[in-house]
Amino acid sequence: MKKILITGGSGLLAINWALFVRRRYQVTLLLHRRKITIPGVDTDVATLNSLKECKSVLEKHRPDVVIHTAGLTNVEECESNANLAKLINVDLAKNIAKACNQVGAKLIHISTDHLFSGNQQYSTEESVTNPINNYAKTKLLGEQQVLENCKDVLIVRTNFFAWGTEYRQSFSDFILDKLKHNEQVDLFSDVFFTPILVDELSKRTHQLIDSNAVGVFNIVSSERISKHKFGIKLANCFNLDATLINKVSINNKPNLVKRPVDMSLSNAKLRRTLNCEVSSLDEQLYVLKQMENNVLSQVTFQN
């Protein structure tokens, strides 16, 4: 079995990724402060704050593939704490990239769909980036660092959903939690994205790994959808009351850090490379529903 090391091991993406691939790969989750246990998955603890430590961790575990999911993704926090955003989104990425290059591990670097101004639909991998907040700026710098410092790197631009944890909800968790408690939820009708279920994201990423792909790939759904319509689809799939979802405009939230209003990405390069079609959003939501009360029940969280 190939060995996979996943950074940001207690995060929503890393946990769901590990659960999805643990029967086909030897998986190690790299943790920091928060400790978790998953049957069939190894764990280790490291900060990744220096190249020396990153290299030491990789030499210890000898992974074939490193999936770098660690990141500071809170847009407001990235804006208010620029130094922390740079440390996590840029410096850690650079350390991991250099270490992977030195030990010969393939690096999968998880990036974002926030890298553009938001004035066009279905941005491609070749579209000109134009970050409009510090989160996007640091994620773009992180991409540049890994490209410069690791020859065998696959950069994945995405926007994912899955079952989250008590301390880290996904967008779908937020909506479902509100609706299950019969609470109103405001969702933007003028913000668009191409969200993908983590299982589908993992599947397509590993297919790219197996095909020795390198460079930047958008791994997203084929459907561009507003946050509001995504919520409606989610409510209908889970047989919840969609009338609780209110259609609002991002222009009515002036206190938010500026965000791109259209984050949709084109997955044409992915589909062409793998000669595949990504599962429809409806199919992905159905899978999410089938996993309810099952996936995270296998994870033990420790204080």
Contacts in CASP RR format, 6 or more apart in sequence:
PFRMAT RR
TARGET T0000
AUTHOR 0000-0000-0000
METHOD contacts of the structure
MODEL  1
MKKILITGGSGLLAINWALFVRRRYQVTLLLHRRKITIPGVDTDVATLNS
LKECKSVLEKHRPDVVIHTAGLTNVEECESNANLAKLINVDLAKNIAKAC
NQVGAKLIHISTDHLFSGNQQYSTEESVTNPINNYAKTKLLGEQQVLENC
KDVLIVRTNFFAWGTEYRQSFSDFILDKLKHNEQVDLFSDVFFTPILVDE
LSKRTHQLIDSNAVGVFNIVSSERISKHKFGIKLANCFNLDATLINKVSI
NNKPNLVKRPVDMSLSNAKLRRTLNCEVSSLDEQLYVLKQMENNVLSQVT
FQN
1 24 0 8 1.000
1 25 0 8 1.000
1 26 0 8 1.000
2 25 0 8 1.000
2 26 0 8 1.000
2 64 0 8 1.000
2 65 0 8 1.000
3 25 0 8 1.000
3 26 0 8 1.000
3 28 0 8 1.000
3 61 0 8 1.000
3 62 0 8 1.000
3 63 0 8 1.000
3 64 0 8 1.000
3 65 0 8 1.000
4 21 0 8 1.000
4 25 0 8 1.000
4 26 0 8 1.000
4 27 0 8 1.000
4 28 0 8 1.000
4 63 0 8 1.000
4 64 0 8 1.000
4 65 0 8 1.000
4 66 0 8 1.000
4 67 0 8 1.000
5 28 0 8 1.000
5 30 0 8 1.000
5 57 0 8 1.000
5 58 0 8 1.000
5 61 0 8 1.000
5 63 0 8 1.000
5 65 0 8 1.000
5 66 0 8 1.000
5 67 0 8 1.000
5 105 0 8 1.000
6 14 0 8 1.000
6 17 0 8 1.000
6 18 0 8 1.000
6 27 0 8 1.000
6 28 0 8 1.000
6 29 0 8 1.000
6 30 0 8 1.000
6 66 0 8 1.000
6 67 0 8 1.000
6 69 0 8 1.000
7 14 0 8 1.000
7 30 0 8 1.000
7 48 0 8 1.000
7 66 0 8 1.000
7 67 0 8 1.000
7 68 0 8 1.000
7 69 0 8 1.000
7 70 0 8 1.000
7 92 0 8 1.000
7 96 0 8 1.000
8 14 0 8 1.000
8 29 0 8 1.000
8 30 0 8 1.000
8 31 0 8 1.000
8 32 0 8 1.000
8 69 0 8 1.000
8 70 0 8 1.000
8 71 0 8 1.000
9 15 0 8 1.000
9 18 0 8 1.000
9 29 0 8 1.000
9 30 0 8 1.000
9 31 0 8 1.000
9 32 0 8 1.000
9 36 0 8 1.000
9 43 0 8 1.000
9 69 0 8 1.000
9 70 0 8 1.000
10 29 0 8 1.000
10 31 0 8 1.000
10 32 0 8 1.000
10 33 0 8 1.000
10 34 0 8 1.000
10 35 0 8 1.000
10 36 0 8 1.000
10 165 0 8 1.000
11 69 0 8 1.000
11 165 0 8 1.000
11 168 0 8 1.000
12 162 0 8 1.000
12 164 0 8 1.000
12 165 0 8 1.000
12 168 0 8 1.000
12 169 0 8 1.000
12 170 0 8 1.000
12 198 0 8 1.000
13 69 0 8 1.000
13 110 0 8 1.000
13 160 0 8 1.000
13 162 0 8 1.000
13 198 0 8 1.000
14 29 0 8 1.000
14 67 0 8 1.000
14 69 0 8 1.000
15 29 0 8 1.000
15 36 0 8 1.000
15 38 0 8 1.000
15 164 0 8 1.000
15 165 0 8 1.000
15 296 0 8 1.000
15 299 0 8 1.000
16 162 0 8 1.000
16 163 0 8 1.000
16 164 0 8 1.000
16 198 0 8 1.000
16 199 0 8 1.000
16 202 0 8 1.000
16 295 0 8 1.000
17 67 0 8 1.000
17 69 0 8 1.000
17 198 0 8 1.000
17 202 0 8 1.000
18 27 0 8 1.000
18 29 0 8 1.000
18 38 0 8 1.000
18 41 0 8 1.000
19 38 0 8 1.000
19 41 0 8 1.000
19 295 0 8 1.000
19 298 0 8 1.000
19 299 0 8 1.000
20 198 0 8 1.000
20 199 0 8 1.000
20 202 0 8 1.000
20 203 0 8 1.000
21 27 0 8 1.000
21 202 0 8 1.000
21 206 0 8 1.000
22 38 0 8 1.000
22 40 0 8 1.000
22 41 0 8 1.000
26 42 0 8 1.000
27 40 0 8 1.000
27 41 0 8 1.000
27 42 0 8 1.000
28 41 0 8 1.000
28 42 0 8 1.000
28 43 0 8 1.000
28 44 0 8 1.000
28 61 0 8 1.000
28 63 0 8 1.000
29 36 0 8 1.000
29 38 0 8 1.000
29 41 0 8 1.000
29 42 0 8 1.000
29 43 0 8 1.000
29 44 0 8 1.000
30 43 0 8 1.000
30 44 0 8 1.000
30 45 0 8 1.000
30 46 0 8 1.000
30 48 0 8 1.000
30 57 0 8 1.000
30 70 0 8 1.000
31 43 0 8 1.000
31 44 0 8 1.000
31 45 0 8 1.000
31 46 0 8 1.000
32 45 0 8 1.000
32 46 0 8 1.000
32 47 0 8 1.000
32 70 0 8 1.000
34 167 0 8 1.000
34 301 0 8 1.000
34 302 0 8 1.000
35 43 0 8 1.000
35 45 0 8 1.000
35 301 0 8 1.000
35 302 0 8 1.000
36 43 0 8 1.000
36 299 0 8 1.000
36 300 0 8 1.000
36 301 0 8 1.000
36 302 0 8 1.000
37 43 0 8 1.000
37 299 0 8 1.000
37 300 0 8 1.000
37 302 0 8 1.000
38 298 0 8 1.000
38 299 0 8 1.000
38 300 0 8 1.000
39 298 0 8 1.000
44 57 0 8 1.000
44 60 0 8 1.000
44 61 0 8 1.000
46 53 0 8 1.000
46 54 0 8 1.000
46 57 0 8 1.000
47 53 0 8 1.000
48 54 0 8 1.000
48 57 0 8 1.000
48 70 0 8 1.000
48 92 0 8 1.000
48 95 0 8 1.000
48 96 0 8 1.000
49 87 0 8 1.000
49 91 0 8 1.000
49 92 0 8 1.000
49 95 0 8 1.000
50 95 0 8 1.000
51 95 0 8 1.000
51 98 0 8 1.000
51 99 0 8 1.000
53 95 0 8 1.000
54 95 0 8 1.000
54 96 0 8 1.000
54 98 0 8 1.000
54 99 0 8 1.000
55 98 0 8 1.000
55 99 0 8 1.000
55 102 0 8 1.000
55 103 0 8 1.000
57 99 0 8 1.000
58 66 0 8 1.000
58 99 0 8 1.000
58 100 0 8 1.000
58 103 0 8 1.000
58 105 0 8 1.000
59 103 0 8 1.000
62 103 0 8 1.000
63 105 0 8 1.000
64 105 0 8 1.000
64 106 0 8 1.000
65 105 0 8 1.000
65 106 0 8 1.000
65 107 0 8 1.000
65 108 0 8 1.000
65 209 0 8 1.000
66 96 0 8 1.000
66 100 0 8 1.000
66 105 0 8 1.000
66 106 0 8 1.000
66 107 0 8 1.000
66 108 0 8 1.000
67 108 0 8 1.000
67 110 0 8 1.000
67 205 0 8 1.000
68 92 0 8 1.000
68 93 0 8 1.000
68 96 0 8 1.000
68 107 0 8 1.000
68 108 0 8 1.000
68 109 0 8 1.000
68 110 0 8 1.000
68 146 0 8 1.000
69 110 0 8 1.000
70 88 0 8 1.000
70 92 0 8 1.000
71 88 0 8 1.000
71 89 0 8 1.000
71 92 0 8 1.000
72 78 0 8 1.000
72 84 0 8 1.000
72 85 0 8 1.000
72 88 0 8 1.000
72 89 0 8 1.000
72 135 0 8 1.000
72 138 0 8 1.000
73 112 0 8 1.000
73 135 0 8 1.000
74 135 0 8 1.000
75 114 0 8 1.000
75 133 0 8 1.000
75 135 0 8 1.000
75 256 0 8 1.000
75 257 0 8 1.000
75 259 0 8 1.000
76 256 0 8 1.000
76 257 0 8 1.000
77 84 0 8 1.000
77 85 0 8 1.000
78 84 0 8 1.000
78 85 0 8 1.000
78 89 0 8 1.000
78 133 0 8 1.000
78 134 0 8 1.000
78 135 0 8 1.000
78 138 0 8 1.000
79 133 0 8 1.000
79 134 0 8 1.000
79 135 0 8 1.000
79 257 0 8 1.000
82 134 0 8 1.000
85 134 0 8 1.000
85 135 0 8 1.000
85 138 0 8 1.000
86 138 0 8 1.000
86 141 0 8 1.000
88 138 0 8 1.000
89 135 0 8 1.000
89 138 0 8 1.000
89 139 0 8 1.000
89 141 0 8 1.000
89 142 0 8 1.000
90 138 0 8 1.000
90 141 0 8 1.000
90 142 0 8 1.000
90 145 0 8 1.000
93 109 0 8 1.000
93 142 0 8 1.000
93 143 0 8 1.000
93 145 0 8 1.000
93 146 0 8 1.000
94 142 0 8 1.000
94 145 0 8 1.000
94 146 0 8 1.000
94 149 0 8 1.000
96 107 0 8 1.000
96 109 0 8 1.000
96 146 0 8 1.000
97 107 0 8 1.000
97 109 0 8 1.000
97 145 0 8 1.000
97 146 0 8 1.000
97 148 0 8 1.000
97 149 0 8 1.000
97 150 0 8 1.000
97 153 0 8 1.000
98 149 0 8 1.000
98 150 0 8 1.000
99 105 0 8 1.000
100 106 0 8 1.000
100 107 0 8 1.000
100 150 0 8 1.000
100 152 0 8 1.000
100 153 0 8 1.000
101 107 0 8 1.000
101 149 0 8 1.000
101 150 0 8 1.000
101 151 0 8 1.000
101 152 0 8 1.000
104 152 0 8 1.000
105 152 0 8 1.000
106 152 0 8 1.000
106 153 0 8 1.000
106 154 0 8 1.000
106 209 0 8 1.000
107 146 0 8 1.000
107 150 0 8 1.000
107 152 0 8 1.000
107 153 0 8 1.000
107 154 0 8 1.000
108 153 0 8 1.000
108 154 0 8 1.000
108 156 0 8 1.000
108 205 0 8 1.000
108 209 0 8 1.000
109 142 0 8 1.000
109 143 0 8 1.000
109 146 0 8 1.000
109 153 0 8 1.000
109 154 0 8 1.000
109 155 0 8 1.000
109 156 0 8 1.000
110 156 0 8 1.000
110 158 0 8 1.000
111 139 0 8 1.000
111 142 0 8 1.000
111 143 0 8 1.000
111 155 0 8 1.000
111 156 0 8 1.000
111 157 0 8 1.000
111 158 0 8 1.000
111 216 0 8 1.000
112 135 0 8 1.000
112 136 0 8 1.000
112 139 0 8 1.000
112 157 0 8 1.000
112 158 0 8 1.000
112 159 0 8 1.000
113 123 0 8 1.000
113 157 0 8 1.000
113 158 0 8 1.000
113 159 0 8 1.000
113 193 0 8 1.000
113 194 0 8 1.000
113 218 0 8 1.000
113 220 0 8 1.000
113 263 0 8 1.000
113 264 0 8 1.000
113 265 0 8 1.000
114 131 0 8 1.000
114 133 0 8 1.000
114 135 0 8 1.000
114 136 0 8 1.000
114 139 0 8 1.000
114 259 0 8 1.000
114 260 0 8 1.000
114 263 0 8 1.000
115 123 0 8 1.000
115 129 0 8 1.000
115 130 0 8 1.000
115 131 0 8 1.000
115 136 0 8 1.000
115 139 0 8 1.000
115 140 0 8 1.000
115 143 0 8 1.000
115 157 0 8 1.000
116 123 0 8 1.000
116 127 0 8 1.000
116 128 0 8 1.000
116 129 0 8 1.000
116 130 0 8 1.000
116 131 0 8 1.000
116 260 0 8 1.000
116 262 0 8 1.000
116 263 0 8 1.000
117 130 0 8 1.000
117 132 0 8 1.000
117 260 0 8 1.000
118 132 0 8 1.000
118 260 0 8 1.000
118 261 0 8 1.000
118 262 0 8 1.000
118 263 0 8 1.000
119 262 0 8 1.000
120 127 0 8 1.000
120 262 0 8 1.000
121 192 0 8 1.000
121 224 0 8 1.000
121 262 0 8 1.000
121 264 0 8 1.000
122 194 0 8 1.000
122 224 0 8 1.000
122 264 0 8 1.000
122 265 0 8 1.000
122 266 0 8 1.000
123 218 0 8 1.000
123 264 0 8 1.000
123 265 0 8 1.000
123 266 0 8 1.000
124 218 0 8 1.000
124 265 0 8 1.000
124 266 0 8 1.000
124 268 0 8 1.000
124 269 0 8 1.000
125 157 0 8 1.000
125 216 0 8 1.000
125 217 0 8 1.000
125 218 0 8 1.000
125 269 0 8 1.000
129 140 0 8 1.000
131 137 0 8 1.000
131 139 0 8 1.000
131 140 0 8 1.000
132 258 0 8 1.000
132 259 0 8 1.000
132 260 0 8 1.000
133 257 0 8 1.000
133 258 0 8 1.000
133 259 0 8 1.000
134 257 0 8 1.000
135 257 0 8 1.000
136 260 0 8 1.000
143 155 0 8 1.000
143 216 0 8 1.000
146 153 0 8 1.000
146 155 0 8 1.000
147 153 0 8 1.000
147 155 0 8 1.000
147 215 0 8 1.000
151 214 0 8 1.000
152 214 0 8 1.000
153 214 0 8 1.000
153 215 0 8 1.000
154 205 0 8 1.000
154 208 0 8 1.000
154 209 0 8 1.000
154 213 0 8 1.000
154 214 0 8 1.000
154 215 0 8 1.000
154 217 0 8 1.000
155 215 0 8 1.000
155 216 0 8 1.000
155 217 0 8 1.000
156 201 0 8 1.000
156 205 0 8 1.000
156 217 0 8 1.000
156 219 0 8 1.000
157 216 0 8 1.000
157 217 0 8 1.000
157 218 0 8 1.000
157 219 0 8 1.000
157 220 0 8 1.000
157 265 0 8 1.000
158 196 0 8 1.000
158 201 0 8 1.000
158 218 0 8 1.000
158 219 0 8 1.000
158 220 0 8 1.000
158 265 0 8 1.000
159 193 0 8 1.000
159 194 0 8 1.000
159 195 0 8 1.000
159 196 0 8 1.000
159 220 0 8 1.000
159 263 0 8 1.000
159 265 0 8 1.000
160 170 0 8 1.000
160 195 0 8 1.000
160 196 0 8 1.000
160 197 0 8 1.000
160 198 0 8 1.000
160 201 0 8 1.000
161 170 0 8 1.000
161 171 0 8 1.000
161 172 0 8 1.000
161 195 0 8 1.000
161 196 0 8 1.000
161 197 0 8 1.000
161 198 0 8 1.000
161 288 0 8 1.000
162 170 0 8 1.000
162 172 0 8 1.000
162 197 0 8 1.000
162 198 0 8 1.000
162 199 0 8 1.000
162 288 0 8 1.000
162 295 0 8 1.000
163 170 0 8 1.000
163 173 0 8 1.000
163 288 0 8 1.000
163 291 0 8 1.000
163 292 0 8 1.000
163 295 0 8 1.000
163 296 0 8 1.000
164 170 0 8 1.000
164 173 0 8 1.000
164 296 0 8 1.000
165 296 0 8 1.000
165 299 0 8 1.000
165 301 0 8 1.000
166 301 0 8 1.000
169 177 0 8 1.000
171 195 0 8 1.000
171 227 0 8 1.000
171 230 0 8 1.000
172 234 0 8 1.000
172 288 0 8 1.000
174 185 0 8 1.000
175 185 0 8 1.000
175 187 0 8 1.000
175 230 0 8 1.000
175 231 0 8 1.000
175 234 0 8 1.000
175 235 0 8 1.000
175 245 0 8 1.000
176 234 0 8 1.000
176 238 0 8 1.000
176 240 0 8 1.000
178 184 0 8 1.000
178 185 0 8 1.000
178 244 0 8 1.000
179 185 0 8 1.000
179 235 0 8 1.000
179 238 0 8 1.000
179 240 0 8 1.000
179 241 0 8 1.000
179 244 0 8 1.000
179 245 0 8 1.000
180 240 0 8 1.000
182 241 0 8 1.000
182 244 0 8 1.000
183 244 0 8 1.000
184 244 0 8 1.000
184 245 0 8 1.000
184 246 0 8 1.000
185 231 0 8 1.000
185 244 0 8 1.000
185 245 0 8 1.000
185 246 0 8 1.000
186 246 0 8 1.000
186 248 0 8 1.000
187 226 0 8 1.000
187 227 0 8 1.000
187 228 0 8 1.000
187 230 0 8 1.000
187 231 0 8 1.000
187 245 0 8 1.000
187 246 0 8 1.000
187 247 0 8 1.000
187 248 0 8 1.000
188 226 0 8 1.000
188 227 0 8 1.000
188 228 0 8 1.000
188 248 0 8 1.000
188 249 0 8 1.000
188 250 0 8 1.000
189 226 0 8 1.000
189 227 0 8 1.000
189 228 0 8 1.000
189 229 0 8 1.000
189 247 0 8 1.000
189 248 0 8 1.000
189 249 0 8 1.000
190 226 0 8 1.000
190 249 0 8 1.000
190 250 0 8 1.000
190 251 0 8 1.000
190 261 0 8 1.000
191 226 0 8 1.000
191 227 0 8 1.000
191 250 0 8 1.000
191 259 0 8 1.000
191 261 0 8 1.000
191 262 0 8 1.000
191 263 0 8 1.000
192 224 0 8 1.000
192 225 0 8 1.000
192 226 0 8 1.000
192 227 0 8 1.000
192 261 0 8 1.000
192 262 0 8 1.000
192 263 0 8 1.000
192 264 0 8 1.000
193 224 0 8 1.000
193 225 0 8 1.000
193 227 0 8 1.000
193 230 0 8 1.000
193 263 0 8 1.000
193 264 0 8 1.000
194 220 0 8 1.000
194 221 0 8 1.000
194 222 0 8 1.000
194 223 0 8 1.000
194 224 0 8 1.000
194 225 0 8 1.000
194 263 0 8 1.000
194 264 0 8 1.000
194 265 0 8 1.000
194 267 0 8 1.000
195 220 0 8 1.000
195 221 0 8 1.000
195 225 0 8 1.000
195 230 0 8 1.000
195 281 0 8 1.000
196 219 0 8 1.000
196 220 0 8 1.000
196 221 0 8 1.000
196 278 0 8 1.000
196 284 0 8 1.000
197 279 0 8 1.000
197 284 0 8 1.000
197 285 0 8 1.000
197 287 0 8 1.000
197 288 0 8 1.000
199 284 0 8 1.000
199 287 0 8 1.000
200 221 0 8 1.000
200 278 0 8 1.000
200 279 0 8 1.000
200 284 0 8 1.000
200 287 0 8 1.000
201 219 0 8 1.000
204 219 0 8 1.000
204 270 0 8 1.000
204 274 0 8 1.000
204 276 0 8 1.000
204 278 0 8 1.000
205 219 0 8 1.000
207 274 0 8 1.000
207 276 0 8 1.000
208 217 0 8 1.000
208 219 0 8 1.000
208 270 0 8 1.000
208 273 0 8 1.000
208 274 0 8 1.000
211 273 0 8 1.000
211 274 0 8 1.000
213 273 0 8 1.000
217 269 0 8 1.000
217 270 0 8 1.000
217 273 0 8 1.000
218 265 0 8 1.000
218 266 0 8 1.000
218 267 0 8 1.000
218 269 0 8 1.000
218 270 0 8 1.000
219 267 0 8 1.000
219 270 0 8 1.000
220 264 0 8 1.000
220 265 0 8 1.000
220 267 0 8 1.000
220 278 0 8 1.000
221 267 0 8 1.000
221 278 0 8 1.000
221 279 0 8 1.000
221 280 0 8 1.000
221 281 0 8 1.000
221 284 0 8 1.000
222 267 0 8 1.000
222 271 0 8 1.000
222 277 0 8 1.000
222 278 0 8 1.000
222 280 0 8 1.000
223 280 0 8 1.000
223 281 0 8 1.000
224 264 0 8 1.000
225 233 0 8 1.000
225 281 0 8 1.000
228 245 0 8 1.000
228 247 0 8 1.000
228 248 0 8 1.000
230 281 0 8 1.000
231 242 0 8 1.000
231 245 0 8 1.000
232 242 0 8 1.000
232 245 0 8 1.000
233 281 0 8 1.000
233 282 0 8 1.000
233 285 0 8 1.000
234 240 0 8 1.000
234 285 0 8 1.000
235 241 0 8 1.000
235 242 0 8 1.000
235 244 0 8 1.000
235 245 0 8 1.000
236 242 0 8 1.000
237 282 0 8 1.000
237 285 0 8 1.000
237 286 0 8 1.000
237 288 0 8 1.000
237 289 0 8 1.000
238 289 0 8 1.000
250 256 0 8 1.000
250 259 0 8 1.000
250 261 0 8 1.000
267 278 0 8 1.000
270 276 0 8 1.000
270 278 0 8 1.000
271 277 0 8 1.000
271 278 0 8 1.000
279 287 0 8 1.000
END
